[in-house]
Amino acid sequence: MNYKIIVSPIASQSIEDALEYYIYKVSKKVALDFLKNYRKTYKAIQTNPFYQFHDNNYRFLPFDKFPYIAFFIVDEPSKTVFLNAVFHTSQNPSKYPVK
């Protein structure tokens, strides 16, 4: 059974910012590749969200081909995943979500 994923506004904005960057600064092809990689990560989390913990609450999954990490919380009883943040790996680690 797949998990329902709720994407936070912060995570959505990070994805949009990355897409905009890749479209205007690199190429549309790279932007499409990024979007495919995001969708692959999304589906992996949706299918089985039990990845490594970043701290006591947040789990994380790095993208395969791009320098991004998805941070999320799993609510097992409701079969829901809350995708709280998507970070570029060169960002300051102190910005990573901690609860």
C-alpha positions as CSV (number, residue, x, y, z in Angstrom):
1,M,0.0,0.0,0.0
2,N,1.3,3.4,-1.0
3,Y,1.6,6.2,1.6
4,K,-0.1,9.5,1.0
5,I,2.5,12.3,0.7
6,I,1.8,15.9,1.9
7,V,4.3,18.3,0.5
8,S,4.9,21.4,2.7
9,P,4.9,24.9,1.1
10,I,8.7,25.1,2.0
11,A,9.5,21.9,0.1
12,S,7.3,23.0,-2.9
13,Q,9.1,26.3,-3.0
14,S,12.5,24.6,-2.9
15,I,11.5,22.4,-5.9
16,E,10.2,25.3,-7.8
17,D,13.4,27.3,-7.1
18,A,15.5,24.5,-8.3
19,L,13.5,24.0,-11.5
20,E,13.7,27.8,-12.2
21,Y,17.4,27.8,-11.6
22,Y,18.0,24.8,-13.9
23,I,15.7,26.2,-16.6
24,Y,17.2,29.7,-16.7
25,K,20.8,29.1,-15.7
26,V,21.5,25.6,-17.1
27,S,19.1,24.1,-19.6
28,K,15.5,22.9,-20.0
29,K,16.9,19.3,-20.4
30,V,18.6,19.5,-17.1
31,A,15.5,20.9,-15.5
32,L,13.5,18.0,-16.9
33,D,16.1,15.6,-15.6
34,F,15.8,17.2,-12.1
35,L,12.0,16.9,-12.2
36,K,12.3,13.2,-13.2
37,N,14.8,12.6,-10.3
38,Y,12.4,14.4,-7.9
39,R,9.5,12.2,-9.0
40,K,11.6,9.1,-8.6
41,T,12.5,10.1,-5.0
42,Y,8.8,11.0,-4.4
43,K,7.7,7.5,-5.6
44,A,10.4,5.8,-3.5
45,I,9.2,7.6,-0.4
46,Q,5.6,6.9,-1.3
47,T,6.2,3.1,-1.7
48,N,8.4,2.6,1.4
49,P,9.2,5.7,3.5
50,F,11.3,3.9,6.1
51,Y,14.7,5.4,5.3
52,Q,17.5,6.5,7.6
53,F,16.8,9.0,10.4
54,H,18.4,12.4,10.4
55,D,17.5,12.9,14.0
56,N,14.8,11.4,16.3
57,N,12.0,12.6,14.1
58,Y,13.0,13.3,10.5
59,R,14.0,10.7,7.9
60,F,15.9,11.6,4.8
61,L,16.5,10.4,1.3
62,P,19.1,11.9,-1.1
63,F,18.2,12.4,-4.7
64,D,20.1,10.0,-7.0
65,K,21.5,12.4,-9.6
66,F,21.2,15.8,-8.1
67,P,22.7,17.3,-4.9
68,Y,19.4,17.5,-3.0
69,I,18.0,15.7,0.1
70,A,14.3,15.2,1.0
71,F,13.5,15.4,4.7
72,F,10.2,13.9,5.8
73,I,8.2,12.5,8.7
74,V,6.2,9.3,8.6
75,D,2.9,8.9,10.4
76,E,2.4,5.2,10.3
77,P,-1.1,5.0,11.7
78,S,-2.5,7.3,8.9
79,K,-0.1,6.0,6.2
80,T,0.9,9.6,5.6
81,V,4.3,11.1,4.8
82,F,4.9,14.8,5.4
83,L,7.6,16.0,3.0
84,N,8.8,19.0,5.0
85,A,11.9,20.2,3.2
86,V,14.1,19.6,0.2
87,F,17.6,21.0,0.6
88,H,20.5,21.5,-1.8
89,T,23.4,19.7,-0.1
90,S,25.7,22.7,-0.2
91,Q,23.3,24.7,2.0
92,N,24.3,25.2,5.6
93,P,23.5,22.0,7.6
94,S,22.2,24.1,10.5
95,K,19.2,24.9,8.2
96,Y,18.3,21.2,8.1
97,P,15.0,20.5,9.9
98,V,15.3,19.3,13.5
99,K,12.6,18.7,16.0
